[in-house]
């Protein structure tokens, strides 16, 4: 379990002068989390595409930010302890230079979504089956049309995805500091 930062390499004028922008996060697997950040940052269909940290990364440039692990916690650390430690580091940075839009502690949306999915699983499955069966031909036609129009872009993205994975593996040399 890790507490990590996403820090801008350059100082930016924010309110009271020049500061580095910092986002604090926590995760169980750092390399996977970096890949998730990159995917969500550049995927316009992501529900978190417009959060403050991703907007700044797109504005300033992905290569102008550094991902660093600042604390490694034991595997038997509870989620609550992890969130409390994350909140500690969020509080450690001044609010003007923080890219965190909310604290780590509070409403646990993922837990709520899990409970809601479990309660409504049968209804959701039925709705998905009905939708797929009613729209199968339309979906297949749309996919075929998209692939034929965008064959060159799809190939380019697949090549870049392989390159990005290699880069992330090389980029994710974990440094630990307090």
HUDAWO-V829213 format. One record per residue. N is the residue number from 1. RES is the residue in one small letter. OMEGA is omega in whole degrees, 0 to 359 (none if undefined). Layout:
# HUDAWO-V829213
N;RES;OMEGA  N;RES;OMEGA
This chain:
# HUDAWO-V829213
1;x;188  2;x;164  3;x;184  4;x;175  5;x;168  6;x;187  7;x;176  8;x;179  9;x;181  10;x;175  11;x;182  12;x;181  13;x;179  14;x;175  15;x;189  16;x;178  17;x;182  18;x;178  19;x;171  20;x;177  21;x;184  22;x;172  23;x;179  24;x;179  25;x;177  26;x;181  27;x;177  28;x;179  29;x;189  30;x;182  31;x;179  32;x;181  33;x;178  34;x;178  35;x;178  36;x;178  37;x;181  38;x;180  39;x;182  40;x;181  41;x;186  42;x;180  43;x;183  44;x;180  45;x;179  46;x;181  47;x;179  48;x;182  49;x;187  50;x;177  51;x;188  52;x;184  53;x;181  54;x;177  55;x;180  56;x;179  57;x;179  58;x;181  59;x;185  60;x;180  61;x;182  62;x;184  63;x;179  64;x;177  65;x;180  66;x;175  67;x;182  68;x;172  69;x;180  70;x;179  71;x;175  72;x;181  73;x;182  74;x;181  75;x;180  76;x;176  77;x;179  78;x;178  79;x;180  80;x;178  81;x;179  82;x;180  83;x;178  84;x;179  85;x;176  86;x;180  87;x;178  88;x;181  89;x;175  90;x;180  91;x;182  92;x;179  93;x;179  94;x;184  95;x;182  96;x;181  97;x;180  98;x;176  99;x;177  100;x;181  101;x;178  102;x;180  103;x;181  104;x;185  105;x;179  106;x;182  107;x;180  108;x;185  109;x;182  110;x;178  111;x;179  112;x;180  113;x;178  114;x;180  115;x;180  116;x;178  117;x;180  118;x;181  119;x;185  120;x;186  121;x;183  122;x;179  123;x;179  124;x;178  125;x;179  126;x;179  127;x;178  128;x;178  129;x;180  130;x;182  131;x;180  132;x;182  133;x;180  134;x;187  135;x;183  136;x;182  137;x;179  138;x;179  139;x;180  140;x;179  141;x;180  142;x;179  143;x;180  144;x;179  145;x;179  146;x;181  147;x;181  148;x;179  149;x;190  150;x;183  151;x;182  152;x;180  153;x;180  154;x;178  155;x;179  156;x;180  157;x;178  158;x;177  159;x;179  160;x;179  161;x;178  162;x;179  163;x;180  164;x;179  165;x;178  166;x;181  167;x;181  168;x;178  169;x;180  170;x;185  171;x;189  172;x;170  173;x;189  174;x;174  175;x;184  176;x;174  177;x;183  178;x;none
